[in-house]
Amino acid sequence: MDMLLGIAVLAYIPTAWWAANKVWYSKHTYFVTDSAAFYGKKFATVFCLGWIFIPIAIIQKVMNKR
């Protein structure tokens, strides 16, 4: 069971990162003075809200193909 959870997390993080870039971070311009803080906040956002970003990104991708 632990192995399956590990595999699920390893699949979830990159997918959620892609979705967050597509949904949120591609729509804004960021000037970063502390990259560690920026990526830390981004990782926390991705980890917590990825389940929202993933379906939205998939819908956006499907709608943009038409």
N, C-alpha and C positions, 0 to 999 in steps of 0.2 A: 504494500500500500504506500509506503514512503517513497519507493522508487517511482511509482505512478504520479504521485504528487510532485516530485522533483521534475519529472518530464513535463508535466502540465505547466509548472511555473517557468521552466525554460522555454516553453512555447509561447506562454502568455506575455512575458516581458518584451521580446522583440516585436511581437504583433501589436501590443499596446503602444510601444514606442513609435512604430510606423504610423499607427492610427492617430496618436497625439500630434505627430508632426503634420499629418495631413489635415486634421480638423482644427487644431488650435494654433500651433506654432508657425504654420505657413501663412497665416492671415495677419501676422504682426511683425514689426521690426523691433529687434531687441538690441540695446547697447549694453553690453555686459562688462562690468568692472571686476567682478569676482566670479570667475567661471566655475569654481567649485560650488559656490552657493547656488548659482544658476542651474547647474546640472543636478545638484542635490534636490532642489525644489522640483525640477522637471521629473526626476526619477520618482519622487514621492507622488507627484500628480499622476504620472503614468501608472504607478502601482495601484493607487487608490481609485482612479477614475477610468482606467483602461477598459473596464467592462461597459462603460458608456461610449467611449471613443471608438471602439472597434466596430460596432454596428453602424454608427454614423459615417465612419470612413468608408465602409463597404457600400453603403447607400450612395454616398457622394461619388464613389468610383463608378458604380453602375449608371448613375444619372449622367455623368460626364461623358460616357461612351456613346450616348444617344445624340 
